[in-house]
Each structure stands twice: as structure tokens, then as C-alpha cells.
Amino acid sequence: MRFANQQRGLRRLTVVLAALLLAGCNDSSTTSSNNLGSASFTQHRFSEEGLPERDYYLYVPSSLPANAPLVVYLHGCNQTAVQAAIGTRWNELAEQRGFVVVYPEQKNPNNDEDPAEQTDGHVSDGNGIYCWNWFRPEHQNRDSGEPAAIAGITREVLARSDLSINADQVFLSGMSAGGIMASVMGATYPDLYAAIGVVAGCGYAACGDASGSLAFQTMGEQARRLPVILFHGTADEIAPIAMGEDALQQWLGSNDWIDNGLPDNSVARTPAQTLQIGFDETVFAGVGEEGDTCIRNQNSPCLGGLFGLDSYPTTIERYVDAKGCPLIDFWIIHGLTHNYPGGNPEGNFVDPIGPDITRASYNFFLANPKNSIFERGLAVCQ
């Protein structure tokens, strides 16, 4: 009991310190269009009968315009929402550009005073290392399990009368287990999220449907053209690059089904454009083995620092829909391990070496709201 109380006290202190850290650069003289006066980073609890109860953390910038976007970010395993908020710098960008960020948090039953009972080797509610349970069938469908809780949190924030959020600009991203759950959310709630981001993850469901047919079937009546931005490191020792390719092929396949109900390659499986940024094929030859030393003592090796890089060489493959309009971006980050690039090393699973994928994700999201001219068929881009 004493240990649990100490843990809760430490957690509250962590949230307070994180709020100060993340809002520390704010100008208190800024006039707020939503009358907030200063940025806020607050803890909340989602509770709805029949659904998993989950905490979430909400960042509202000091100045929020009307019809502001909302970004939902899902943390990875062995990571809390607060650690993810610090590491990814989403709050810093939200303060600069005026949008809201919400961080659902997986429940760790080991933190409960009365831990959930074990059933068949699984914890009945939550996960002992903070992983989203993307690999369990009961958490892969609409209106049940963790997807329903995440969607419920999103809707709860969207409905707040003190915030002015544009329902056509609600986006979701995540890393690792959070990235795979992002694919789950794209398949189960395409009507809620305009576009998704997958960092070091894979496709729906549980990394095994290169045809994309299962995600299309899961979308059901809510099926719609879904833009996706993907990021994956070539030296990822936890989620190998093949998992990123899996996510790419699944979302290309699903969008192929979506546009006319047929798997007829109307969405090409080859990129319409390939960009090489700072790329030197020889830089990381023969490196990236598990156990390499990270100069920042992170959870996963940070190879870029060993080579004195400001940013990892990156290949960006851009895929288009049947009308030649932008649909999916796949960022292949050469030499990156299982870390979030361009992040704040005060977090965990972070590599301070770029590229800045938070900013890249947000730019992609803004270009792909729901009911865009691309989605409504009003643009012919070829």
C-alpha cells in the first residue's frame, strides 16, 4: 500500500514537472483567443460503462484559434503518456502552431492497489509494461476494448465546449505498440480520424494483411480514403524495417479496395516520387547491430550521434491514389534504431538526431483533413 501511494505521489510530481518543462518557453503575455491565458497540461480519466477505463493527458496551448486541429498520440511499450509527450515534442509544436494534443495512456495493472486477476497468462485489463494490446483480437474491433476507449477519449475532448476543435482535422499517431494501434484505429474508426501516422509500427491487424482486405472489411460502412504517413528506421532492432513495409503494403492495399471496391491496383504499389535527403549509402554500412552504444544512454542505440550527424539520411517514398493525388508517405530513416527521431532526450526511446518527424507529421496531417478536395474527388492531380 505504501509503495502504491509513493508511486502515485511520484506520478503526480512527474506530471507537474512535465507541465512546467513543456510550457516553460511560453510567453505569459500572449493574448489567448480561447481566454486560457497560459498553456495547460492536465490529467483526466475516461470512464464509460462497458469500456476500459483509461487516463489521458491533455495539452492546450496558450493561444488556440477557432476550429483548431486535434492530434491524438499513442505512446509505446515501457513508456508513459508523460514520457511520450516530453520526448516527441508534440506539445512544443502545439504551442507554436495552435492545436490541441491528447495522450491516452495504457493502464498498468501493476500500479493498482488491487491488481486485476490473471487469466490464461494475460492481465484482464491493461498491460504490465504499458503496451497497447493491439495483438489481442478483443482489442482490434470497433466499439469494444481499447480502440473504443481511445475513440471515446477523442470524442470527449472533441466535445468540450471550452475548446474549438475542427472535427475534420482530428488526427492520430503513435510509435511502436502505439504505432500498431494507430493502424488499428485507422481501420476501426476512419470516420473519426482524418489521417494517421505510424512510427516503427506495422499494419492492421497484428502485422499480417499485405492485401489490405481485412482493414477494408473492418472499416465497413465507414470506409473512406485514408491518408497515412509512415516512419521507420533501417537499423530498428525491435521492430525491423519489414514491419514498416507491412504497414505500407496494408494501407496501399486497403486504399486500393476503398476507391472502387476492387483490388485492381488502382492505387499503385510503387511510389510516384522518391526523395533522397542527405543520403549516403555507405555511412551506415555494417552498423546497427543490437548492443551498439548510444551516446545519450537511451533505451535503444543512437547511431547518428556516433557519426556526428545532425539528421539521418532519409528516403521519402510518396504514393498517390488513382487520380494521382497524394495519399501515403513512407519515410525510411537510414541508421535509426527503435527511437523517435528529432526528439527531446529528456524523454525515453528518443534519438535527438533528426529528422523532425513531429513537424513532418503535422504538415502531412494539415494537408489531409477529412472531406478534402482529394477525398471528394474534386482534384485530378495527374
N, C-alpha and C positions, 0 to 999 in steps of 0.2 A: 504494500500500500504506500509506504513512504517513498519507495523508488518511483512508483507511478506518479505521485504528487510532485516529486522532483522533476520528472520528465515533463510534466505539463507546465511547471513553472519555467523550466528552461525553454520550452517551446514558445511560451508567451513572450519571453525575453527576446528570443530569436526573431519573432515577428516584429517586435518593436524596433529592434536594431536594424532589421532589413528595411523597414519603412523609412527609418532615418537615412540609411545608406542610399536607398533608391530615390528618395525625394530630396536628397541633400543639395543637389545642384539647382533646385527650383528657385526662381526669383519670386520672393513673397510679395513683391509689389505688382505682380501680374494681375490684370483685371480678368476675372473669370466669367466667361459667358454663361456658365451654369451656376454662378454665385457660390462656388465651392471655396474659393479664396486660396486654397492650397491643395497640393496633391494628397491623396489618401490611399493607403494600402491596408485593407481590413479583412478580417477573417469572418466567415459566415458558415452556416450549416444548411444544407439542403435536406429536407425531410418530407417525404411523400409516401402515403400508405402504399404498401406493396412493392416499393422500390428500395434499393440500397441507400442508406443514409451516408452522405459524404460531406466533408468540409470543403470549402473553396475560399480562395483569396482573390480579392477584387482590387485592381488598381484603377483609380480615376485621376486623370491629370488635373493640374491646377486650372487649366482652361480647356473647356470641352465645347466644341461647336455643336450646333443643332445637326441632327442626322449624322452623328458620329459613327464610325465603324466600331465593331467589337471583334476582338481576337480571343479565341479560347486556346489555351496552351496546355498540353498534357505532358507531365514530367515522365521520366524513365524509371527503371528499377533502381533501388538503393538511392532514391532521390526524393526529396520532399518538394512540395509546391514552392516553398520559400527559396530553397536552393536553386530551383529551376528559374524562378523569377530573377534572382541575382545573376546567375550565370548567363542567361540568354540575352540580357539587356532589353527585354521587351518593354519593361516599364520606362526605361530611359527614352526609348524611341516614342512611346506613347506620350510622354511629356513633351517631346519636341514637336510631335505632329498631331496631337489632339485626338486620341482614340482611347477606348477602354480595353483593358485586358483582364481576363478571368482565368484562374488556375484551379481547376478541380484537383482534389487530392485523393489518392487511393487511401483506403483505410488499412492501417496495420493493426491487426488484432492483438499483436504482442504488446501494444501500448494500452490495451484496455485493462481495467481493473478485474474484469471477469471475461477472459478471452473466450472467443467463440469456440464451440465444440468442434473437434476434428471429425471429419467424415471421409473415409476412404483416402486418408492421407492428405486431404485438402482442407483448408480453413473454410468454414461455411460462408463467411462474409469478409471480403477483403483479401489481403495478400501479405505474408510475413516479411517481404522485402520491398514492399511498395510497388510491385509490378501491377499494371492493369492486366486483368485476366482475359486478354484477347484470345488465348489458346483454348478456352473452355467454351463449349457450344452454348451454354446458358448466357454467355456474355457476347454473343455475336449477332443478336437479332434486335429488331425494333421493339420498343415498348416493354423491354424486360432487361433485368440485370444492369450492369454498369453503363452500357450505351444509353439506356433510359435515364439513368441518374445524371450522366453528363449532359444529355439533351435537356433534362429538367433544370439543371443549373443554368444552362444557356438561356432558356426561356425565362427563368426567374430574373436574371439580370436584364434581359431584353424588355421585360415588362415593367421595370422600375420607373416610376413617374418622375423621379428626380434626375434621370438620365435621358438623354435624347439620342437613341440608337437607331440607326437605319437598318431595318430588317433585311434589306437586300445586300448589306455589307457585314454579314456575320461570317467569320472565317475560323478555321480550326487547324492547328498544327500540333506536332508533338515529336519527341525524339525517342528512339529505341522502342521500348514497350509502348510508350506514348505515341510513337510514330505508327506502329502497327495498329494501335487503337484508333488513330486518325483514319486509317483505311477502313476500319470497321464503321466509324461514324459517317464516312462518306457514303458507304453502301447502305447504311440503315437510316440515315437522316439527310438525304440530298436536298430535301425541301427546306431544311433549316440552315445548312451551311452552303455559302455561295461557292467556296473553293477550299481545298485542303492542302496542307503541307506535310510531307513525310520525311523525317530526318532519321537516317540509319534504321529504317523500318522495312516492312515488306507489304505485300498486298493482302486483300481480303480473300478468303478467310483463312487465317493461320498460314499464310505464305504458300498457298498451293493451288492457285487457279489462274494460270497464264492465259487462258482463253477469255477471262473476264466475264464469263457467262453467269457465274454464281452471284457476283456483285450485282449484275443487271437484274437477275431474278429477285434478289433481296430488295432492291430498290422498289420493285413493284410499280404501283400507280404513281409513286413519287419520282420515278426515273426522269432524270434530266441531264443534259450536258454538264459534266463536272470537270472544271479545270483543276489541275494538280501540279504542285511544284515539289520536286524530289531532290534530296541531297544525300550523297553517300560518299564515304571515304574509301579509297582503294586499299588502304592498309588497315581497315577495320578488322580487328581480331575477334570481336564479339559478334558482330553482325556483318558477315562477309559481303563483299560487293554484289555477289549473286542475289542477295536479298533485295537490294535496290533494283536490280534488273527485274526481279519478280514483281515488285510494285509497279514498275514501268509497264511491263507487258500486261499486267492485270488491268491497269487503268486505261491503257490504249485499247485493249480488248473490250472492256466494258463500254467505253465511249463509242466504239465501233457498233456494238449492239444497240446502243441508245439512239443513234441518229436515225436509223430506219428499221430497227427490229431484226436486223440480219447481220451475221458475222461475215461480211463480204469485203473486208479490207478497205471500206470507205474511209476509215481512219488508218493511215499508213503506219506500219511498224518501223519505218525508217525515218530519221529526223529530216525535217525540211531545211534545217540550218544547224551548223555546228560551229561553235565559237571556242577558240583556244586562248586562254588568258594566262599570261606568264608561264607558259607551259614549256618545260624542258624534260623530255622523256628520260634523260639519263640521271636526273637529280636523285630519284628515289629507287634506282635500280638496286635490287638485292637487299633493301631495308624494309622495315615494317614488321619484323618478327615480334611475337609476344615476348615481353620482358625487356624491350628497349627502355632505356632510362628517359624519363620525362624531366625536362629542366625545371618544371614547375611542381613536380611531385604530385601530379594529378592521378586520377584513378586509372587512366589509360595513357600509354606513352604519347608524348607530344613531339613528334619528329621534326616539325617545322622549326622549332627553336634550336635544335641541334645543327640545322643548316643555315641559321641566321635569316630565315625568311620573314618578310612582312605579311605575305599571303601565300597560301598554297597555290601551285599551278592548278588551273581548273578547266575542265571541258564542260561546256554547256550545250546539251542537245535540245533543240526546240522542235516539238512535234505540233502538227496542225490538224484541224478537223477536215471534214470532207470538202469544205469551202475554202480551205487554205488559211483559216483563221487560227490564231494562237490558242493552244489547248493545254499542252503539258511541257514543262521544262524539267530536264534531268541534269542536275549539277553533279559531275563526277570530280571529286576533290582529291587530287593526287598526293598521296602521302599522309592524309588524315586518318587517324585511328578512330576509336569509338568515343569521340568527343564532339562537343558543339563548338564549331569554329567561330573565331571572332568574338568570343565571349569574355565575360569578366572572371578572372581566375579566383575571385572570392567565392564563386560557386563550385560545384563539383561536376565531373565529366565535361570539362571545358578545356578548350585549347585557345589561348589568346591570339594565336596566329589566324589571320583571315582566310577566306573571305567573310564579310559581314552578312551572314545568311538571314539574320533577323530583318535587316533592311531590305534585302533581296526578296524575302517572303512577303513583306508588307507591300512592296511595289507591285509584285505579281498579284496579290490579293486585290489591291485597288483597281487594277486593270481588268479584274474579272468578278464584278458584282453579279448577283442574280439578276435575271431579266436584262442582261447586257444586249447590245446590238448583235453580238455573236450568237447568243443563246436564242434570240428571237428570229434569227435568220435574216436580219436586215443588212448584214455585211457580207460581201463576197471579197475575200482577201487575195485570191489568186491573181 
